[in-house]
Amino acid sequence: ERWRKLGEDILIEQIDKQIWNDGVYFEQSSWYARYTADFYLHFLILSSIFGKRSFPARLKARVQQLFDFLMYITRPDGSTPLIGDDDGGKMLPLSDRGPDDFRPSLASAAVFFDRPDYKFVATDAVEELLWLYGIEGLQKFNEIQAIEPSKTSVFFDCGGYFVMRDGWDKSDNYLMIDVGPMGELTAGHSHADTLSIIVSTLGKNLLVDPGTYSYHESKKTRDYFRSTLAHNTISIDRQSSSEPGDTFNWKSKANASVHRCIMQERFDFIEASHDGYSRLNPPAIHTRSVLFLKNDYWIIRDFIGTSGKHDYFMNFHLSEDTGSLFYKKEFPGACFVEQSDELTSIRIFSFGDNGNWHFREGWVSNCYGRRLKAPIFQFLSSATGSQEFFTFILPDFADTVEKPSVLEIEVIGARAFAINFREYRDVFIYIDGEKQLHSDLITTDFRFIWVRSSQDSSIPEEYVLIDGKNLLLNGKEIVSRPHRIDFATAIRLGNRLNVRTSETIFSLLLPESF
């Protein structure tokens, strides 16, 4: 009884240290987050079996927050990205699911907490239910009416993970970006993955985290798998954003800052930076912005603020089961990578000064101690002074006749791109600072501008704008604010323009000549 009481006291005392207020595990590792979730869930189940039902309210609430995190980071195919370290172990080997399949834990939590959304993501009953609850647990799981989680996109502000998705179907799009801190204490289970992305397109895992592989095979192997070069972000001069030390610590740790985070029904947006390369000579600051146009595609802007010359490695680690890969150059300055299989086709375009694509073979470890060969594409560039890169990730279906394309176009005082995507002709424009864009159609000081027109019409039908004060269309004032606002969107329906901003919603009747 004394040992049982000691274990109980430790678990209750540690709950607020191990799990942050947003549900993220404090070591920034999804694998150890699952460990912790199982520890606490098994503790709660056993306590209820042996008649102890009185716990601090915060205990169950915080454990559910952790399971919420595990639920929301689950990819469309049911797998979980292995962020940070993993060691291949489990609380108990109660199911034979793959190492990156955390759904048995969600199924068990669905029964204990009576959570229909956990069941929705868990999908099926698993043998773990019988081991933990007996036949009654299996019956209860089957009785729960599964309900889709209440949110699609979620930002975990303490842990710094932003999950963008356009739905919960198995064929939906998903992106996860790390804009948070390294783990607590020595950050021993963290990786140098600040601003790294993980992407699934049309339900298929595309860009992945290569995992951990081994703690002790060699220092070279250990440091590679936790390096920035092994993650989907930019490495400068082949260095990592956080500099590895011994096996479970770091010589330096990047500090991340989130500048803007927006979640809307039509789009998600985040802009964040880190100072991990301020130790270089000359120092550099990396800022990454991601615009997700839901049910369409992603636009990523990377800006490196520096005064000197550096080499840049923008990394794209593809899944080990990636289908056919092609590198193509259809237009001047429009080099892209295409991945395709029987159903889907994904194109990645990147634009940067003196940049070009480079292919090499790398590794992915979906389980500790095992690694598989997997393709890596890198967009390489060497330049002096501040640099700017734009990347477009365009998911499409294999049977689409006209494949997506992106071409940089000339716009005075801005970077602009024409995007052909399915039946649409889109334009994306980035304006630096507080400059004003002037054209026959649009006048605005919003920094990020996206405009959509259908193939058979030159009249724009949709606008998404980020960070600005004013918008005029054909000389007609649409938005005018004394201060910069987060966003404005506009959809044209006939002669009416429906506008939503971060401050208000309104509708305008357009003149016939508009």
Beta strands, then each sheet from edge to edge (+ up, - down):
strand 1: 154-156
strand 2: 161-165
strand 3: 174-178
strand 4: 197-201
strand 5: 204-207
strand 6: 234-236
strand 7: 243-244
strand 8: 250-252
strand 9: 256-263
strand 10: 267-274
strand 11: 284-293
strand 12: 297-306
strand 13: 309-317
strand 14: 324-331
strand 15: 334-340
strand 16: 344-351
strand 17: 356-367
strand 18: 370-384
strand 19: 387-397
strand 20: 405-411
strand 21: 414-421
strand 22: 424-430
strand 23: 437-438
strand 24: 442-444
strand 25: 448-454
strand 26: 462-473
strand 27: 476-493
strand 28: 496-501
strand 29: 505-509
sheet 1: 1+ 2- 3+ 4- 5+
sheet 2: 6+ 13- 18+ 17-
sheet 3: 7+ 8-
sheet 4: 9+ 10- 11+ 12- 19+ 16- 15+ 14-
sheet 5: 20+ 21- 22+ 25- 26+ 24- 23+
sheet 6: 20+ 21- 22+ 25- 26+ 27- 28+ 29-
end
